[in-house]
């Protein structure tokens, strides 16, 4: 036991040093830690794997009658069903070997893409009538997890607060509570990667909370004359020469600001003088790909590779920011120990 503890402490120390080096290169702390851990596991590639990635293919299917060799994908699947694996929720678990052309993050990403094609194809020909997935010790093992406490004394307060709201407001709060619960995997499902679906669901919760804040404390509406003045000022600033991007910007910011305006108001109610930082995080970061709103859209539109470890590290690091914003917004309505108490009184 002492040896295991010492080994674990040494691993954490090693990863912390590597993560700090990556942070110096400009990576966010969460991203740096995940990347350091994957680099460590690649360096400690199992000797008996050779130039192949050993994975488990699992799903609600019967074991095949013979071994399967998908030569175009360089994937070999053994017909023998496996027992006592990390996958405890599937009808069948099979061993598979995937050719790796180089032991690097790029090589792993290439192998993962081929696995995704295979399993996506299986889902397609099955008309979506079952579940399937894959697991690998190098890519899916984590250092630890946490446990919930159903006896938490604040749970009763949250229930009481939620039931006290008007019908419309309660609908928004209930929806937000659903979206923070729905995507999370349980401990026995730790083989599943839930980063992208968690980000999408948390953004849904964010939109619900934006609506809730605007119901309880509506923002000031811009009159028609005020909008016209802003348009005139915009044209004057551009000296009458507008590009297509300028027109789109003017429409979204002045004519019909829509959700961005609502969200900006909600963040100002929640964070007070510190709101500008979070408005930037959501909508206006210079690096557009890291804007929380853009990440949500990229996930929904297929612009983020759901199986690329490097992309998942980036999204996961941004997910921490979204998580913090949401929990702060919840604290405007519900009684619980939020990460940092919100300014002012609850919106009740």
C-alpha positions as CSV (number, residue, x, y, z in Angstrom):
1,X,0.0,0.0,0.0
2,X,2.8,2.4,0.9
3,X,4.6,1.6,-2.4
4,X,1.3,2.4,-4.3
5,X,0.9,5.6,-2.5
6,X,4.5,6.6,-3.2
7,X,4.2,5.7,-6.8
8,X,1.0,7.7,-7.1
9,X,2.6,10.7,-5.5
10,X,5.6,10.5,-7.8
11,X,3.3,10.3,-10.8
12,X,1.4,13.4,-9.7
13,X,4.7,15.3,-9.1
14,X,6.0,14.3,-12.6
15,X,2.8,15.3,-14.3
16,X,2.7,18.6,-12.4
17,X,6.2,19.5,-13.6
18,X,5.3,18.7,-17.2
19,X,2.0,20.6,-17.0
20,X,3.8,23.7,-15.7
21,X,6.2,23.5,-18.7
22,X,3.2,23.3,-21.0
23,X,1.6,26.3,-19.2
24,X,4.7,28.3,-20.0
25,X,4.1,27.5,-23.7
26,X,0.6,29.1,-23.4
27,X,-1.6,26.2,-22.6
28,X,-4.4,26.6,-20.0
29,X,-3.8,24.6,-16.7
30,X,-6.5,22.0,-17.4
31,X,-5.4,21.5,-21.0
32,X,-1.7,21.3,-19.9
33,X,-2.5,18.6,-17.3
34,X,-4.5,16.4,-19.7
35,X,-1.8,16.7,-22.4
36,X,1.0,15.9,-19.9
37,X,-0.8,12.8,-18.7
38,X,-1.4,11.5,-22.3
39,X,2.3,12.2,-23.2
40,X,3.3,10.2,-20.1
41,X,1.2,7.2,-21.0
42,X,2.4,7.2,-24.6
43,X,6.0,7.2,-23.3
44,X,5.1,4.1,-21.2
45,X,3.6,2.2,-24.1
46,X,3.1,-1.5,-23.1
47,X,5.9,-3.6,-24.5
48,X,3.6,-6.4,-25.7
49,X,1.5,-4.0,-27.8
50,X,4.2,-3.4,-30.4
51,X,2.9,-1.1,-33.2
52,X,-0.7,-1.7,-32.3
53,X,-3.2,0.0,-30.1
54,X,-5.1,-2.5,-28.0
55,X,-8.7,-1.5,-27.4
56,X,-12.0,-3.0,-26.3
57,X,-15.0,-2.8,-28.7
58,X,-18.2,-3.1,-26.8
59,X,-22.0,-2.8,-27.5
60,X,-25.4,-4.4,-27.6
61,X,-24.5,-7.1,-30.2
62,X,-23.8,-10.8,-30.4
63,X,-20.2,-12.0,-30.6
64,X,-19.2,-12.6,-34.2
65,X,-18.9,-16.2,-35.5
66,X,-15.3,-15.6,-36.6
67,X,-12.5,-13.1,-36.2
68,X,-13.0,-9.8,-38.1
69,X,-10.3,-8.2,-40.1
70,X,-11.1,-4.7,-41.6
71,X,-8.0,-4.4,-43.7
72,X,-8.8,-0.9,-45.1
73,X,-8.9,0.4,-41.5
74,X,-6.0,-1.8,-40.2
75,X,-8.3,-3.1,-37.4
76,X,-8.5,-6.7,-36.2
77,X,-11.3,-7.9,-33.9
78,X,-11.2,-11.2,-32.0
79,X,-14.4,-13.2,-31.9
80,X,-13.9,-14.2,-28.3
81,X,-16.2,-12.3,-25.9
82,X,-14.3,-10.8,-22.9
83,X,-15.2,-11.1,-19.2
84,X,-14.2,-9.0,-16.2
85,X,-13.4,-5.8,-18.2
86,X,-13.8,-2.2,-17.3
87,X,-17.0,-2.3,-19.4
88,X,-19.8,-3.5,-17.2
89,X,-22.9,-2.2,-19.1
90,X,-22.6,-3.8,-22.6
91,X,-23.9,-7.1,-23.8
92,X,-20.7,-8.0,-25.5
93,X,-17.0,-6.8,-25.2
94,X,-14.4,-7.8,-27.8
95,X,-10.6,-7.3,-28.0
96,X,-9.4,-5.4,-31.0
97,X,-6.0,-4.3,-32.3
98,X,-5.6,-1.1,-34.3
99,X,-2.4,-0.4,-36.3
100,X,-0.5,2.7,-35.1
101,X,1.8,4.2,-37.7
102,X,3.7,6.2,-35.0
103,X,3.6,6.3,-31.2
104,X,2.6,10.0,-31.0
105,X,-0.5,12.0,-30.4
106,X,-0.8,12.3,-34.2
107,X,-0.5,8.5,-34.6
108,X,-3.2,7.9,-31.9
109,X,-5.5,10.4,-33.5
110,X,-5.2,8.6,-36.8
111,X,-6.0,5.3,-35.1
112,X,-9.0,6.8,-33.3
113,X,-10.4,8.2,-36.5
114,X,-10.4,4.7,-38.0
115,X,-12.2,3.3,-34.9
116,X,-14.8,6.0,-35.2
117,X,-15.5,5.2,-38.8
118,X,-16.0,1.5,-37.9
119,X,-18.3,2.1,-35.0
120,X,-20.2,4.9,-36.8
121,X,-20.7,2.5,-39.6
122,X,-22.0,-0.2,-37.3
123,X,-24.5,2.3,-35.8
124,X,-25.6,3.3,-39.3
125,X,-26.3,-0.2,-40.6
126,X,-28.1,-1.0,-37.4
127,X,-30.4,2.0,-38.0
128,X,-29.4,3.4,-34.6
129,X,-31.1,0.7,-32.7
130,X,-28.3,-0.1,-30.3
131,X,-25.3,1.3,-28.5
132,X,-21.6,0.7,-29.1
133,X,-18.3,2.2,-28.2
134,X,-14.6,1.6,-27.5
135,X,-12.2,1.8,-24.6
136,X,-8.4,1.9,-24.3
137,X,-6.2,2.1,-21.2
138,X,-3.9,4.7,-22.7
139,X,-6.7,7.1,-23.7
140,X,-9.5,6.5,-21.2
141,X,-8.0,5.8,-17.8
142,X,-8.2,8.6,-15.3
143,X,-6.4,9.2,-12.0
144,X,-9.5,9.6,-9.8
145,X,-13.1,10.4,-9.5
146,X,-15.5,12.0,-7.0
147,X,-18.7,10.8,-5.3
148,X,-22.0,12.6,-4.7
149,X,-23.6,13.1,-1.3
150,X,-27.4,12.6,-1.4
151,X,-27.6,13.6,2.3
152,X,-26.2,17.1,1.6
153,X,-28.1,19.5,3.9
154,X,-28.4,22.0,1.0
155,X,-30.4,19.6,-1.2
156,X,-33.6,20.4,0.7
157,X,-33.0,24.1,0.3
158,X,-32.6,23.7,-3.4
159,X,-35.9,21.8,-3.7
160,X,-37.7,24.4,-1.5
161,X,-36.4,27.3,-3.6
162,X,-37.2,25.7,-6.9
163,X,-40.8,24.9,-5.9
164,X,-41.3,28.5,-4.8
165,X,-40.9,30.1,-8.2
166,X,-43.7,31.2,-10.6
167,X,-44.6,28.7,-13.3
168,X,-42.6,30.3,-16.1
169,X,-39.5,30.9,-14.0
170,X,-39.7,27.4,-12.4
171,X,-39.8,25.9,-15.9
172,X,-36.5,27.6,-16.8
173,X,-34.8,26.6,-13.5
174,X,-36.0,23.0,-13.8
175,X,-34.7,22.8,-17.4
176,X,-31.3,24.1,-16.3
177,X,-31.2,21.5,-13.5
178,X,-32.0,18.8,-16.1
179,X,-29.2,19.9,-18.4
180,X,-26.5,19.8,-15.8
181,X,-27.6,16.3,-14.8
182,X,-28.3,14.7,-18.1
183,X,-24.8,14.3,-19.7
184,X,-22.7,13.0,-16.8
185,X,-21.4,9.5,-16.9
186,X,-21.5,7.5,-13.6
187,X,-18.4,5.8,-12.1
188,X,-19.3,2.4,-13.7
189,X,-19.5,4.2,-17.1
190,X,-16.0,5.9,-16.8
191,X,-15.0,4.3,-20.0
192,X,-17.2,6.8,-21.8
193,X,-15.9,10.3,-22.8
194,X,-18.5,12.9,-22.0
195,X,-16.7,16.1,-22.7
196,X,-18.6,17.2,-25.8
197,X,-22.0,16.2,-24.7
198,X,-21.4,17.8,-21.3
199,X,-20.3,21.1,-22.9
200,X,-23.4,21.1,-25.1
201,X,-25.7,20.3,-22.2
202,X,-24.1,22.9,-20.0
203,X,-24.5,25.5,-22.7
204,X,-28.2,24.6,-22.8
205,X,-28.3,25.1,-19.0
206,X,-26.6,28.5,-19.6
207,X,-29.3,29.6,-22.1
208,X,-32.1,28.5,-19.6
209,X,-30.5,30.5,-16.8
210,X,-30.1,33.5,-19.1
211,X,-33.9,33.4,-19.8
212,X,-34.6,33.0,-16.1
213,X,-32.6,36.1,-15.2
214,X,-34.2,38.1,-17.9
215,X,-37.7,37.0,-16.7
216,X,-36.9,38.0,-13.1
217,X,-34.9,41.2,-13.9
218,X,-35.5,42.3,-17.5
219,X,-32.9,44.4,-19.2
220,X,-33.6,47.9,-20.7
221,X,-35.0,47.8,-24.2
222,X,-33.5,50.0,-26.8
223,X,-36.0,52.3,-28.5
224,X,-36.3,52.6,-32.3
225,X,-34.8,56.1,-32.2
226,X,-31.9,54.9,-30.0
227,X,-31.2,52.0,-32.5
228,X,-31.3,54.5,-35.4
229,X,-28.8,56.7,-33.6
230,X,-26.5,53.8,-33.0
231,X,-26.7,52.8,-36.7
232,X,-25.9,56.4,-37.8
233,X,-22.9,56.4,-35.4
234,X,-21.7,53.1,-36.8
235,X,-22.0,54.4,-40.4
236,X,-20.2,57.6,-39.5
237,X,-17.4,55.6,-37.8
238,X,-17.0,53.5,-41.0
239,X,-17.1,56.7,-43.1
240,X,-20.0,55.2,-45.1
241,X,-17.9,52.3,-46.5
242,X,-19.3,49.0,-45.3
243,X,-18.1,45.4,-45.9
244,X,-20.4,42.4,-45.6
245,X,-18.8,41.7,-42.2
246,X,-19.6,45.2,-41.1
247,X,-23.3,44.9,-42.1
248,X,-23.6,41.5,-40.2
249,X,-21.9,43.1,-37.1
250,X,-24.2,46.1,-37.1
251,X,-27.3,43.9,-37.5
252,X,-26.2,41.5,-34.6
253,X,-25.0,44.2,-32.3
254,X,-27.6,47.0,-32.9
255,X,-30.6,46.0,-35.0
256,X,-31.3,42.6,-33.6
257,X,-28.8,41.7,-30.8
258,X,-31.0,38.8,-29.7
259,X,-29.5,36.2,-27.4
260,X,-26.1,37.9,-27.1
261,X,-27.8,41.0,-25.6
262,X,-29.9,38.8,-23.2
263,X,-26.8,36.9,-22.1
264,X,-24.8,40.0,-21.6
265,X,-27.5,41.5,-19.4
266,X,-27.7,38.2,-17.4
267,X,-23.9,38.1,-16.9
268,X,-24.0,41.7,-15.7
269,X,-26.7,40.9,-13.2
270,X,-24.7,37.9,-12.0
271,X,-21.2,39.2,-12.0
272,X,-21.6,43.0,-11.6
273,X,-18.5,44.9,-12.4
274,X,-16.7,41.6,-13.3
275,X,-19.2,40.7,-16.0
276,X,-17.0,42.0,-18.9
277,X,-14.6,39.2,-18.5
278,X,-17.3,36.5,-18.8
279,X,-19.0,38.3,-21.7
280,X,-15.6,38.1,-23.4
281,X,-15.2,34.4,-22.6
282,X,-18.6,33.7,-24.1
283,X,-18.7,35.9,-27.2
284,X,-15.7,38.1,-27.9
285,X,-12.3,36.4,-27.3
286,X,-9.8,37.3,-29.9
287,X,-9.2,33.6,-30.6
288,X,-12.7,32.9,-31.9
289,X,-12.3,29.1,-31.6
290,X,-12.1,29.4,-27.8
291,X,-15.3,31.5,-27.4
292,X,-17.7,29.4,-25.4
293,X,-20.5,30.2,-27.8
294,X,-18.4,29.2,-30.8
295,X,-17.4,25.9,-29.2
296,X,-21.0,25.0,-28.7
297,X,-21.7,25.8,-32.3
298,X,-18.6,23.9,-33.5
299,X,-19.8,20.8,-31.6
300,X,-23.3,21.0,-33.0
301,X,-22.1,21.6,-36.6
302,X,-19.5,18.8,-36.6
303,X,-16.5,21.2,-36.7
304,X,-14.8,19.5,-33.7
305,X,-13.5,16.0,-34.0
306,X,-15.3,14.1,-31.2
307,X,-12.5,11.6,-30.9
308,X,-9.4,13.8,-31.3
309,X,-7.6,13.9,-27.8
310,X,-6.1,17.3,-28.4
311,X,-9.4,18.8,-29.3
312,X,-11.0,17.2,-26.3
313,X,-8.3,18.6,-24.0
314,X,-9.0,22.1,-25.4
315,X,-12.8,21.8,-25.0
316,X,-12.4,20.4,-21.5
317,X,-10.3,23.4,-20.4
318,X,-13.0,25.8,-21.7
319,X,-15.7,23.6,-20.1
320,X,-14.3,24.6,-16.7
321,X,-15.0,28.3,-17.5
322,X,-18.6,27.5,-18.5
323,X,-19.1,25.4,-15.4
324,X,-18.0,28.3,-13.2
325,X,-20.4,30.7,-14.9
326,X,-23.3,28.4,-14.6
327,X,-22.9,27.6,-11.0
328,X,-22.6,31.3,-10.2
329,X,-25.8,31.9,-12.1
330,X,-27.6,29.2,-10.2
331,X,-26.6,30.9,-7.0
332,X,-28.9,33.9,-8.0
333,X,-31.9,31.6,-7.5
334,X,-31.0,28.6,-5.3
335,X,-29.5,28.2,-1.9
336,X,-26.3,26.1,-2.1
337,X,-22.5,26.6,-1.6
338,X,-21.6,28.1,-5.1
339,X,-17.9,28.4,-6.1
340,X,-18.0,32.1,-5.2
341,X,-21.0,33.9,-3.7
342,X,-22.8,36.2,-6.2
343,X,-23.0,39.9,-5.5
344,X,-26.3,41.2,-4.2
345,X,-29.4,39.3,-3.1
346,X,-31.0,36.3,-4.8
347,X,-33.5,37.1,-7.6
348,X,-36.6,36.0,-5.8
